[in-house]
Amino acid sequence: MAGRLCRLSRLFPLVSFASSSSAAAAVAAAPGLHGQLPFAVNPSPAPALPSSPASPSPALPALSRVFSSSAGASSMVVVGSADSFASILSKVQDEKLPAVFYYTAVWCGPCRAIAPFVSKLSGQYPNIPVYKVDIDMEGFGSKLGGLKVCSVPTFHFYHKGQKTTEIVGADVKKLEAAMDSLNKYVFFYSIHSFCWILLEDFMCG
């Protein structure tokens, strides 16, 4: 686990790490995501990303597309501001939607190493939105405690508006298993909802 995440220095200060340049070199030399990923710490606060309107989260998908595991259109949504994050999280919770929140930082080596795999997953499961959240964006730092995000990368999986799974660190196998499990929950929940609609139509008809 130690080589697969970056602890946030302002919450959990660590005494000794490799320099950011050596960490970056280790990332480039890594044979693949299944190997040990390098440590990286924030040498200085990263500049805030420019704010942009967050894309709306997709509605409950049609049954014919829910169980897809082949690469398709990416479901990745880059959250542009702390206000956008609050709105998206409220929508996911209030409307009981499936979602993945992917907490990351530009200075984090393991985050950069796992990014292509996360992007690939978002293409394999286009009906589950993946919200990419830069923890250093303006106004977001005060939310970390409430979210219990102490290291990056951190992934929160939501089903029916509730957080069901948390993965801390760049663990490819755990991410793949969690996404597949969430997709199956969404599939069976959609089947259940569809059956209720048919039953109501039959009873009312």
NORQUIDA-V348425 format. One line per field, one symbol per residue. ss: DSSP state (@ for helix, = for strand, . for the rest). psi: psi as a letter, one per 40 degrees, with the letter a starting at -180 (. if undefined). burial: I if it has 16 or more other C-alpha atoms within 10 Angstrom, else O. A space follows every 50 residues. Layout:
ss: ???
psi: ???
burial: ???
This chain:
ss: .@@@.==............@@@@@@@@@@..................... ............@@@@.........===...@@@@@@@@@@@@@....== ====....@@@@@@@@@@@@@@@@....======......@@@@@@@... ==.======..=======...@@@@@@@@@@@@@@@@@@@@@@@@@@@@@ @@@@.
psi: ddeeihihdedghidhiiidddddddddehdideahiiiiihdihiiiii iihiiiiiihiideedeheihahiehhhheidddddddddddddefiiih hhhiidehdddddeddddddddddgeehhhhhhheeiheddeedddefhe iiihhhhhhfeihdihhhighddddddddddddddddddddddddddddd ddde.
burial: OOOIIIIIOOOOOOOOOOOIOOIIOIIOOOOOIOOIIIIIIIOOOOOOOO OOOIOOIOOIOOOOOIIIOOOOOIIIIIIIIIOIIOOIIOOIIOOOIIII IIIIIOIIIIIIIIIOIIOIIIIIIIIIIIIIIIIIIIOIOOOOOOOOII IIIIIIIIIIIIOOOIIIIIIOOOIOOIIIOIIOIIIOOIOOOOOOOOOO OOOOO
